Amino acid sequence: VKNEGWSELLDKLQGVRTRTPVSLLPARGQGMRLFADPWRAACGLIWDLEDLDLSDALMWPSGYFAKTEFNLNSDGTLAQGRTEALVTLEALRRDNDRREFIESLTGKVVTGCVLPYNEILAAVDGARGLVGIFARSSSVKHLLMAMGVRDWLAKRLP
């Protein structure tokens, strides 16, 4: 979540079931570059995958820029070839375990390095499945932002 996007996200979480982009991190939460630079997105939410309904989730591999905020039509259809790039949860897990992705510009398989983020457009229902908040660094600014988001969540979500 970009720093300026928290109010909008929390409004959505207070309403009916909504979709939000999340990433499936590799084991122990290490080895993946997250969306945006830490100074633009100082913290994020941690969801328990087992508590999310992924039956209608849309998933794209690491290194693919789905940009669903621009490429998901109001009727739920995808634009600009996004449908053809969809993958399964099993494929995301496999690629995370192998630390492998296809470089978008060259089409070559890259292995053993820090992965670019993947994207799952998942349906969330309020705070169900929400298990934590993380700061992107140990910077005091990022820690304070995460603490502020935690307080905001506690006040706005049951």
N, C-alpha and C positions, 0 to 999 in steps of 0.2 A: 504494500500500500504506500503510495507516495504520501509524503508528510501532509500535504494539503487535502488528501482524499479521505481522511478518517471520518469526518462528519458525514459525508455521503455514504460511506460503507456502514457506519453505525445506524444511520437512518434505514438503510436497506435491511439490516439484520433485525431491526425492530418490527418490520412488517411481515408480510407473508413470505413463504419460501422464495429464495432468490438465488441467482447464480453468481459465483465469484471465482476469479482465477486463483488457483493455488499451484504450488510445485511439489512434486514428490522428490524428496531429498534422498541421496544415497544413505546407506547404513551409517549410523552415528551422526547424521546431519552434516557430514563433512564432504568436501570434494565437489561442491557445486557453487557456481557463481549465481547469485540471486538477481532478480529483476531490479533494474535501476541501480544507481550508485548509492552507497550508504548515506551520503549527505542529502539525497533526494528522497530516500525511503529509509528512515532511521531504524524502524522496527517493523515487526510483522506478527501475524497470528500463527499459532500452531494448532492444527486440527488433527484429531485422531481419525485416521483413515477408516477404521472399523466402524465408527459412528456416523460416517457420511454415506448418503445414498448415492452410489456411483452408477446406478442402473442407466441413467441417461446422460452421464458425464461425457464431455468431449475432451480428448487427450491428444496432445502433440508432443513429439520427441524433443529432446535437448537440442538446442541450436535452431529450432524452427520458430520463427516469430509469428505466432498465430494472430496476435493483436486483435483479440476478440472484441475489444471495445469499438473497433472500426469495421470488423468483418463478420459480425453476427447481425443478421437482419432482424427486424422487429417480429417477424413471423417464426424466428428460430432457425432459419436456414443460414448456411454459411456462404460467404462471398469469396471471390478471388482465389479459388483453388484450395481453400482450407479443408474441404471435405476429403480430398484426395490424400492429404497428409496425416489424417487421423491415425492413431495407433491404439493398442490395447494397454491396459494396466500391466499385463504380463510383459509386454515389450518394454515399457518404461522401467520396470524392475530389473529386467535382464540387462538393459543398457546401463543402468545405474551400477549394478553389480560388476559389470565388465569395465565400467568407466569408459564408455564408448558412445560416440555420436557421429552423425554424418555432417560434415562441414557444409553449410548451405551454399557457399559460393563455388566451391570446387567439386562437391559431391563425393569427396573422399572420406573414408572412415577414419576417425581420429580416436586413438586409444590411449588410456593411461594418464590423462591430464585432467585438470579441473574442468568439469562439465559446465556448459552454459545451462541456464535454467530450462526446464521443461514446463509445459502448461497443461493444467487440468482445469476445465471449466466445470466446476462442481456445484450442485445444488446444496445450499445450506439452509437450515431451519433455525433461525435465531442463534442462540449460543450452543445448541446441541452439537457435541463433538469438539467444541473449543476447549483446548486443554492448557494453553499457555500463550505467552507473548515473548518474543525474543528481540534483543537489541542487536543491530548489525555490527557493532563494535563495542569496545569497552570505553569509548569516548563518553565523558560526562554528559554531553548533549544528547547522545543516543540513549544512554541509560535513563536520563530524565524524561525523554520522549516516551520510552517504553513504560515508565512508571505512570506518566500522565494518561497514556492510553489505557492502562490497567484500571485506573480510577474511573475513567470515562466509561469503560465497559461495565464496571461494577455498578455504576449509577444508572446506566441506560438499558442494560440487559438483565433479565431475571437470572 
